[in-house]
Amino acid sequence: MIDIDIIPKDRPVLIAGPTASGKTALAIAIAQAQNRPIVNADSLQVYDGWRILTARPSPAEEAAAPHHLFGHVPFEAEYSVGQWLRDVTPFLSLRPIIVGGTGLYFRALTEGLVEIPATAPEVRATADALATEILLNELDNEDPVLANRIDRQNRARIQRGWEVLRGTGKPLSAWQSETPPPVLPLANTYSILLDADRDWLAGRIARRFDLMLDKGALEEARGNLARWPNAGGSAKAIGAPELIAHLQGKMTLEAARDAAIIASRQYAKRQRTWFRSNMADWTHLSLP
């Protein structure tokens, strides 16, 4: 994987990579070798209720090194990049290993983040009801700077730009231009990007989801079934809608498994695309 001895002991370590690429194992290896804590930078692993399905570190893995910001957000809550940045900041003096697959968390940490007012429920409801093409068209006309650099296949990012525009009357690109200095510049870290081969990763994703089922992911979903209607950001956990649909009698377990694996592969593709576009200055570690 990597020669841990070359990693400077006086800098925080950042480890990013797509789902199922082996980030947890690498983080634990470095943590044990250099006596560091591990801090989560994955927007799905912050929620309680989904230890298995989001591949949060197991109790045995958590016992191998101090772990922070895993499963600390209530199932019914929403959680923002800004909240994560505030939560992670107190750990930076501990030379942590910050590990996860959420590129926006790493961008906020190393490039800075401007605080944008929260979206009003009525604005979000309007956006939810509009087709992606309509949202994009309005961004093209009213926030062309954002529209030209956004991932035009990513509905969530498109909708976020539209909501900020409508909710604040100010383009998201204008907000972003006012970004303050970062709390942890990339130059002050040792940053590792796990650059996984697509086919290799696809096989790992399928095998890992089957292992999740073997370890009790369906039972975990059953335990969350009653509170699913009130799920906040935890509803975005990959595979959760499919397993819940199976428990509700809407699809077979085999169909839910296949759909969840497809969703995981699509998620990994979006992650890899984002990393390639935004993490050129990181140390790239090719896998396998």
C-alpha positions in Angstrom: 0.0 0.0 0.0 2.2 2.8 1.3 5.4 3.1 3.3 4.1 4.5 6.6 7.6 5.6 7.6 7.6 8.3 5.0 4.5 10.0 6.4 5.6 13.0 8.5 4.5 12.5 12.1 4.0 16.2 12.8 1.2 16.8 10.2 -2.4 15.6 10.0 -3.0 12.9 7.5 -5.9 13.0 5.1 -7.1 9.9 3.4 -9.8 10.1 0.7 -11.1 7.6 -1.7 -14.3 6.0 -3.2 -16.5 3.7 -1.2 -15.0 0.2 -0.7 -11.4 1.2 -1.6 -9.8 0.3 1.7 -9.6 3.6 3.5 -10.4 2.2 7.0 -7.7 -0.4 6.9 -5.1 2.2 5.8 -6.2 4.7 8.5 -5.9 2.1 11.2 -2.5 0.9 10.1 -1.2 4.5 10.2 -2.9 5.3 13.5 -1.4 2.3 15.2 2.1 2.9 13.8 2.1 6.6 14.7 -0.2 6.8 17.7 -2.9 9.0 16.1 -6.6 9.3 16.4 -8.9 8.7 13.4 -11.6 11.3 12.5 -14.5 10.6 10.1 -14.9 12.6 6.9 -17.7 10.6 5.4 -21.1 12.2 5.3 -23.0 8.9 5.6 -21.0 7.4 8.4 -21.9 10.4 10.7 -25.4 9.0 11.3 -26.4 6.6 14.0 -28.5 3.5 13.0 -26.3 2.5 10.0 -23.1 1.0 11.3 -23.2 -2.0 8.9 -24.8 -0.4 5.8 -22.4 2.6 5.7 -19.4 0.4 6.5 -18.5 2.4 9.7 -15.6 0.9 11.5 -16.6 -2.2 13.5 -16.3 -2.2 17.3 -13.1 -4.2 16.9 -11.7 -1.6 14.5 -12.7 1.2 16.8 -10.8 -0.5 19.6 -7.6 -0.5 17.5 -7.3 3.3 17.7 -9.4 6.3 19.0 -12.2 7.1 16.6 -14.2 10.3 16.4 -17.3 11.7 14.6 -18.7 8.3 13.7 -22.4 7.8 14.3 -22.7 10.9 16.4 -25.6 12.5 14.4 -29.2 11.4 15.2 -30.9 9.3 12.5 -33.6 12.0 12.0 -31.3 15.0 11.8 -29.7 16.8 8.9 -26.0 17.5 8.9 -24.1 20.0 6.9 -20.6 20.6 5.7 -20.4 23.6 8.0 -21.4 21.5 11.0 -18.7 18.9 10.2 -16.1 21.6 9.8 -16.9 23.0 13.2 -16.9 19.5 14.7 -13.6 18.4 13.2 -11.6 21.6 14.1 -11.0 20.8 17.8 -9.2 17.5 16.7 -6.7 19.2 14.4 -4.2 19.8 17.1 -4.0 16.0 17.7 -2.3 15.2 14.4 -5.4 13.1 13.4 -6.0 10.9 10.4 -9.0 12.3 8.7 -10.5 9.7 6.5 -13.6 9.4 4.3 -15.2 9.6 0.9 -16.9 13.0 1.1 -14.9 15.4 -1.1 -16.8 18.5 0.0 -15.7 17.9 3.6 -12.0 17.8 2.5 -12.5 20.9 0.3 -14.1 22.8 3.2 -11.2 21.8 5.5 -8.3 22.6 3.1 -9.8 25.4 1.0 -12.2 27.2 3.4 -16.0 27.3 3.6 -18.4 30.3 3.5 -21.4 30.0 5.8 -24.6 30.2 3.6 -28.0 30.7 5.3 -30.0 27.5 5.6 -32.6 26.7 2.9 -36.2 27.4 3.8 -38.4 24.3 3.7 -40.7 25.9 1.1 -37.8 26.6 -1.2 -36.6 23.0 -0.9 -40.1 21.7 -1.5 -40.3 23.7 -4.7 -36.9 22.5 -5.9 -37.8 18.9 -5.1 -40.8 19.2 -7.5 -38.8 20.6 -10.4 -37.1 18.6 -13.1 -33.3 18.7 -13.1 -33.4 20.2 -16.6 -35.4 23.2 -15.3 -33.0 23.7 -12.4 -30.0 23.6 -14.7 -31.6 26.0 -17.2 -32.2 28.6 -14.4 -28.6 28.2 -13.2 -27.3 28.6 -16.7 -29.2 31.9 -16.9 -28.7 33.3 -13.4 -25.5 31.7 -12.1 -23.5 30.8 -15.2 -20.2 30.6 -13.2 -21.6 27.8 -11.1 -23.3 26.2 -14.0 -20.1 26.0 -16.0 -18.2 24.2 -13.2 -20.8 22.0 -11.5 -21.2 18.3 -12.2 -24.2 18.4 -14.4 -25.0 14.8 -13.7 -25.3 15.4 -10.0 -28.9 16.3 -9.1 -28.0 17.2 -5.5 -25.3 19.7 -6.4 -27.6 21.3 -9.1 -30.4 21.6 -6.6 -28.2 23.1 -4.0 -27.1 25.8 -6.4 -30.8 26.5 -7.3 -31.9 26.6 -3.7 -29.2 29.1 -2.7 -30.0 31.3 -5.6 -33.8 31.3 -4.8 -33.4 31.3 -1.0 -30.9 34.1 -0.7 -31.3 36.0 -3.9 -27.5 35.6 -4.4 -25.8 33.1 -6.7 -23.9 30.3 -5.0 -20.8 31.2 -7.0 -20.9 34.7 -5.4 -21.1 33.2 -1.9 -18.2 30.9 -2.7 -16.1 33.8 -3.9 -16.2 35.1 -0.3 -14.7 32.0 1.1 -12.5 32.6 4.2 -9.0 31.1 4.6 -9.0 27.3 5.4 -8.6 26.0 8.9 -6.1 23.4 7.6 -4.3 24.3 4.3 -3.5 21.3 2.2 0.2 22.2 2.3 0.1 21.6 6.0 -1.1 18.0 5.6 0.0 14.7 4.2 -2.8 13.9 1.8 -3.5 10.5 0.3 -6.1 9.8 -2.4 -6.8 6.1 -3.1 -7.2 6.0 -6.8 -9.1 2.8 -7.4 -9.4 0.9 -10.7 -13.1 0.9 -11.8 -13.4 -2.8 -12.4 -11.5 -3.8 -9.3 -13.6 -1.5 -7.2 -16.9 -2.8 -8.8 -16.0 -6.3 -7.6 -15.2 -5.1 -4.1 -18.4 -3.2 -3.9 -20.5 -6.3 -4.8 -18.6 -8.6 -2.4 -18.8 -6.0 0.4 -22.6 -5.6 0.1 -23.0 -9.4 0.3 -20.8 -9.3 3.4 -23.0 -6.5 4.8 -26.0 -8.8 4.4 -24.2 -11.6 6.0 -23.3 -9.4 9.0 -26.9 -8.2 9.5 -27.6 -5.2 7.2 -31.1 -6.4 6.7 -31.7 -6.7 10.4 -30.2 -3.2 10.8 -32.7 -1.9 8.3 -35.5 -3.7 10.1 -34.5 -1.9 13.3 -34.8 1.5 11.5 -38.0 0.7 9.7 -40.3 2.4 12.2 -38.3 5.7 12.1 -37.6 5.6 8.4 -40.5 8.1 7.5 -38.7 10.6 9.7 -35.2 9.9 8.5 -33.0 13.0 7.9 -29.7 12.8 6.1 -29.5 9.1 7.1 -32.0 8.4 4.3 -29.1 8.9 1.8 -27.2 5.8 3.1 -26.4 3.7 0.0 -28.6 0.6 0.0 -31.0 1.9 2.6 -34.0 2.8 0.3 -33.6 -0.6 -1.3 -33.5 -2.7 1.9 -36.4 -0.6 3.4 -38.4 -1.2 0.2 -37.8 -5.0 0.5 -39.0 -4.9 4.1 -42.1 -3.0 3.0 -42.9 -5.7 0.5 -42.1 -3.6 -2.6 -39.3 -5.7 -4.0 -37.6 -9.1 -3.4 -34.3 -9.3 -1.4 -32.5 -10.3 -4.6 -33.8 -7.2 -6.4 -32.9 -5.0 -3.5 -29.4 -6.4 -3.4 -28.9 -5.9 -7.1 -30.3 -2.3 -7.0 -28.1 -1.4 -3.9 -25.0 -2.7 -5.6 -25.8 -0.6 -8.7 -26.4 2.4 -6.5 -23.1 1.9 -4.8 -21.2 1.6 -8.1 -22.9 4.8 -9.3 -21.9 6.5 -6.1 -18.3 5.4 -6.5 -18.3 6.7 -10.0 -19.4 10.1 -8.9 -16.8 10.1 -6.1 -14.0 9.1 -8.5 -15.0 11.8 -11.0 -15.0 14.5 -8.2 -11.7 13.4 -6.9 -10.1 13.5 -10.3 -11.4 17.0 -10.8 -10.5 18.4 -7.4 -7.6 16.5 -5.9 -4.8 16.7 -8.4 -2.4 18.0 -5.7 -2.9 15.0 -3.4 -0.6 12.0 -3.3 -2.4 9.5 -5.6 -2.1 5.8 -4.5 -3.2 3.6 -7.4 -5.2 0.5 -6.5 -5.0 -2.5 -6.8 
